[in-house]
Amino acid sequence: MKDLRCEKLASVLLNHSLKVKSGENLIIRSNYNGKPLVDELYRQAIKAGLNVFTHVLINEHSKLFMENATDEQFENANKFLEAAYEKADAFVVIEAPDNVKHLSKVDSDRNMKYNKAVSPLIRRITDKRWVMTNFPTHSFAQEADMSLEEYENMLFDATLVDYQQLDSEMDKIIDIFDKAETVRIVGKDTDLTFSIKDRKGIKCSGANNIPDGEVFYAPVTDSANGHIYYEFPAIRYGVQVDGIRLEFKDGKVVKATADKNEEFLNKMLDTDAGARFLGEFGIGLNYGIQKFIKNILFDEKIGGTIHLAVGNAYEESGGENRSIIHWDMIKELRNGGEIYVDGRLVQKNGTFI
């Protein structure tokens, strides 16, 4: 039996997020496990008069490529897709892996080399209209310590929300922070200050991420000073880094430690010149998402948390820091945390005053 929630989610992606029009070119990019949602998106897109190309990814292929490709093959990684991606007007990206840790044993240097190689293709997506979502898989459910049915219900409850109402509520947050010069984050083993002077907040209410629910800013690159501890693990390339502590001076991470995989953490921070500077300050506002499930698409939206990304700043946020990495790390504020704006307390224990 077809899950009617797939039909509703497909409609949100096409009509709310992408606002597609007849005659446009749409690419649906997904792992093969996302087939039920891909099928529904394809059906609705064809009926709406779009030209559709389905790009199906196989996780094992990317692993095989990273482990075995020659330098010439890395250079040609985008060869077959550049023309198709260039002609696209909009993209739907669906994550639906059957193993979220399938790259955890790949040499990190070759993994980064692959990501550098495909980064021009990813930029072609982000230069167009795009939206990313997840589809329930056993792998996602296991990471979240849920049954597949529990995970499905959680996912659809989080994605099928009133995004217009959410957008309206975000205006209150924008009104506070757009006027600010400095932000101070206080919490467990944390006292960090940075500037967002002259930055404008970006509301995330379903345009690029489903589920959604955050407002984010680009910190002034050289402004962060202090230290921060992240209660939640940060995961990249399938590697989980626990107990991260970062110390900032004049914007740069000058000391980085972790309880687990500290060497990997510092290797990522040494990727390029911009990797040790902040690219994003995000405020989680989706209070319907309450549990950390090791899935950044959900976790960074948890109401009562903030996240700071090291690396690349999104151009629309006014940030100038550039890096091939953008790594979100989530800070718990619901238990004794505070946010100050220009010295004024605006949030305590995850709730805005």
KAVEN-V212737 format. One record per helix or strand. SS is the DSSP state (h for helix, s for strand). FROM is the first residue (numbers start at 1). TO is the last residue. If there is no record, write none. Layout:
ss->SS from->FROM to->TO
ss->SS from->FROM to->TO
This chain:
ss->h from->4 to->17
ss->s from->25 to->31
ss->h from->32 to->47
ss->s from->51 to->57
ss->h from->59 to->68
ss->h from->71 to->75
ss->h from->82 to->87
ss->s from->90 to->95
ss->h from->108 to->126
ss->s from->129 to->134
ss->h from->138 to->143
ss->h from->148 to->159
ss->h from->163 to->177
ss->s from->182 to->187
ss->s from->190 to->195
ss->s from->202 to->204
ss->s from->209 to->210
ss->s from->214 to->217
ss->s from->225 to->230
ss->s from->234 to->236
ss->s from->239 to->242
ss->s from->244 to->249
ss->s from->252 to->257
ss->s from->260 to->260
ss->h from->262 to->269
ss->s from->277 to->284
ss->s from->286 to->286
ss->h from->296 to->299
ss->s from->302 to->302
ss->s from->305 to->311
ss->h from->315 to->317
ss->s from->326 to->332
ss->s from->338 to->341
ss->s from->344 to->348
ss->s from->351 to->352
